[in-house]
Amino acid sequence: MVYIALLLSIAGLGMAWLCHRKNGALREKLSQTNSRIYNLRRENLEIQEKAEKEIMALKFEILKLKGELKVEPQMKIGEIMSIHPQAQQVLAGFHLGGCSSCSVDERQSLSEAAAVNGRELEPILVALNTLVAQNGNGAEATEPIKTPNVQLHF
């Protein structure tokens, strides 16, 4: 009887060891699958962002050709920066991006960014629409726009 119990316990230990090995192999396979899923998700997000930028550029190109391109308060900061190469300089002149104390999220609308940073919206709209009207084709202007002087207090 003791021998039968000993034999069954050895068989049980052997089966446990085999299950442990199989479990380790399955864990490794799961880890590889999770890694592939992560990489595919990252690639998918990159492709989606690229497609959104291309769609935005085409949308603005159509508006330029129609002569209807203008900056509006509900436009996202990223969209405004893609309209004209110097739009970022204009926004920096109003302390909407350009330094660490006035950084903005490209996904925020212009009105949200102005409200969060305590800026008036109308002068910003006038400056951006003037920029677009002066050089609506989006090419570099012959002279860079001069941004206002900034005072630093230490």
C-alpha positions as CSV (number, residue, x, y, z in Angstrom):
1,M,0.0,0.0,0.0
2,V,2.8,2.4,0.8
3,Y,4.5,1.6,-2.5
4,I,1.3,2.5,-4.4
5,A,1.0,5.8,-2.5
6,L,4.7,6.5,-3.2
7,L,4.2,5.7,-6.9
8,L,1.1,7.9,-7.2
9,S,2.9,10.8,-5.5
10,I,5.9,10.5,-7.8
11,A,3.5,10.4,-10.8
12,G,1.7,13.4,-9.4
13,L,5.0,15.3,-9.1
14,G,5.9,14.4,-12.6
15,M,2.6,15.7,-13.9
16,A,2.9,18.9,-11.9
17,W,6.4,19.4,-13.4
18,L,5.1,18.9,-16.9
19,C,2.2,21.3,-16.3
20,H,4.7,23.9,-15.0
21,R,6.8,23.6,-18.2
22,K,3.7,23.9,-20.4
23,N,2.5,26.9,-18.3
24,G,5.9,28.6,-18.8
25,A,5.7,28.0,-22.6
26,L,2.2,29.4,-22.7
27,R,3.3,32.5,-20.7
28,E,6.1,33.1,-23.1
29,K,3.7,32.8,-26.1
30,L,1.3,35.2,-24.4
31,S,4.0,37.7,-23.8
32,Q,5.0,37.6,-27.5
33,T,1.4,38.0,-28.5
34,N,1.0,41.0,-26.2
35,S,4.1,42.5,-27.6
36,R,2.8,42.1,-31.2
37,I,-0.5,43.6,-30.2
38,Y,1.2,46.6,-28.6
39,N,3.4,47.1,-31.7
40,L,0.4,46.9,-34.1
41,R,-1.6,49.3,-32.0
42,R,1.3,51.8,-32.0
43,E,1.7,51.4,-35.8
44,N,-2.1,51.9,-36.2
45,L,-2.0,55.1,-34.2
46,E,0.9,56.4,-36.3
47,I,-1.0,55.6,-39.5
48,Q,-4.1,57.2,-38.1
49,E,-2.3,60.4,-37.1
50,K,-0.6,60.6,-40.5
51,A,-4.0,60.1,-42.3
52,E,-5.6,62.8,-40.2
53,K,-2.8,65.2,-41.0
54,E,-3.2,64.5,-44.7
55,I,-6.9,64.9,-44.6
56,M,-6.5,68.2,-42.7
57,A,-3.9,69.4,-45.3
58,L,-6.3,68.5,-48.2
59,K,-9.2,70.2,-46.4
60,F,-7.2,73.4,-46.0
61,E,-6.0,73.2,-49.6
62,I,-9.6,73.1,-50.8
63,L,-10.5,76.1,-48.7
64,K,-7.4,78.0,-50.0
65,L,-8.5,77.3,-53.6
66,K,-12.0,78.5,-52.8
67,G,-10.7,81.5,-51.1
68,E,-12.6,80.7,-47.9
69,L,-9.6,79.9,-45.6
70,K,-9.8,81.7,-42.3
71,V,-8.9,80.9,-38.7
72,E,-11.9,80.3,-36.5
73,P,-12.2,80.0,-32.7
74,Q,-13.2,76.3,-32.8
75,M,-10.1,75.3,-34.8
76,K,-7.6,73.2,-33.0
77,I,-4.1,74.6,-32.4
78,G,-2.6,71.8,-34.5
79,E,-4.8,72.7,-37.4
80,I,-3.9,76.4,-37.2
81,M,-0.2,75.5,-37.2
82,S,-0.6,73.4,-40.3
83,I,-2.3,76.2,-42.2
84,H,0.7,78.4,-42.4
85,P,4.4,77.9,-41.4
86,Q,4.5,81.1,-39.4
87,A,1.3,80.6,-37.4
88,Q,3.3,79.1,-34.5
89,Q,5.3,82.4,-34.3
90,V,2.1,84.4,-34.2
91,L,0.7,82.2,-31.4
92,A,4.0,82.5,-29.5
93,G,3.7,86.2,-29.8
94,F,0.5,86.0,-27.8
95,H,2.0,83.5,-25.3
96,L,0.1,80.5,-26.7
97,G,3.0,78.1,-27.0
98,G,6.7,78.8,-27.6
99,C,7.9,78.7,-24.0
100,S,7.5,76.4,-21.0
101,S,5.2,78.7,-19.1
102,C,2.7,79.1,-21.9
103,S,2.6,75.7,-23.6
104,V,-0.6,74.6,-25.2
105,D,-1.9,71.3,-26.4
106,E,-2.3,70.9,-30.1
107,R,-5.7,69.2,-29.5
108,Q,-7.1,72.3,-27.8
109,S,-9.3,74.7,-29.7
110,L,-8.0,78.2,-30.1
111,S,-10.8,79.6,-27.8
112,E,-10.0,77.0,-25.1
113,A,-6.2,77.8,-25.3
114,A,-6.9,81.5,-25.1
115,A,-9.2,81.1,-22.1
116,V,-6.9,78.8,-20.2
117,N,-4.0,81.2,-20.7
118,G,-6.0,84.4,-20.0
119,R,-5.7,85.9,-23.5
120,E,-8.2,87.8,-25.5
121,L,-9.4,85.9,-28.5
122,E,-10.1,88.7,-31.0
123,P,-6.5,90.0,-31.4
124,I,-5.3,86.5,-31.9
125,L,-7.9,85.8,-34.6
126,V,-7.1,89.1,-36.3
127,A,-3.4,88.4,-36.4
128,L,-3.8,84.9,-37.7
129,N,-6.4,85.8,-40.3
130,T,-4.1,88.7,-41.5
131,L,-1.3,86.2,-41.8
132,V,-3.5,83.8,-43.8
133,A,-4.8,86.6,-46.0
134,Q,-1.4,88.1,-46.7
135,N,0.1,84.7,-47.7
136,G,-2.8,82.3,-48.3
137,N,-0.8,79.9,-50.3
138,G,1.0,78.6,-47.2
139,A,4.5,79.3,-48.6
140,E,7.2,81.0,-46.5
141,A,6.7,84.8,-46.4
142,T,9.6,86.9,-47.6
143,E,10.1,88.4,-44.2
144,P,9.5,86.6,-41.0
145,I,6.8,88.1,-38.8
146,K,8.2,90.0,-35.8
147,T,6.8,88.7,-32.6
148,P,6.3,91.2,-29.7
149,N,9.1,91.6,-27.2
150,V,8.7,89.4,-24.1
151,Q,9.7,90.7,-20.7
152,L,11.1,88.2,-18.3
153,H,10.9,88.9,-14.6
154,F,13.2,86.9,-12.3
